[in-house]
Amino acid sequence: MQHVSQALKKCHYPEWALKKGRDQTSKPKSSMESKRVPGQAKSKGNVVLPYV
């Protein structure tokens, strides 16, 4: 991650954006996982059938 930060700094990338990216990658994603019931099956996605 250090080499990415150095490259972005050389391209005059703002420090606040680098800090925001660091914060987002270090925080666990708990918003969807906390709402899910432990015994509930995981969603497989949506299916779209064309109208013929």
Contacts in CASP RR format, 6 or more apart in sequence:
PFRMAT RR
TARGET T0000
AUTHOR 0000-0000-0000
METHOD contacts of the structure
MODEL  1
MQHVSQALKKCHYPEWALKKGRDQTSKPKSSMESKRVPGQAKSKGNVVLP
YV
1 22 0 8 1.000
5 18 0 8 1.000
8 18 0 8 1.000
9 15 0 8 1.000
9 18 0 8 1.000
END
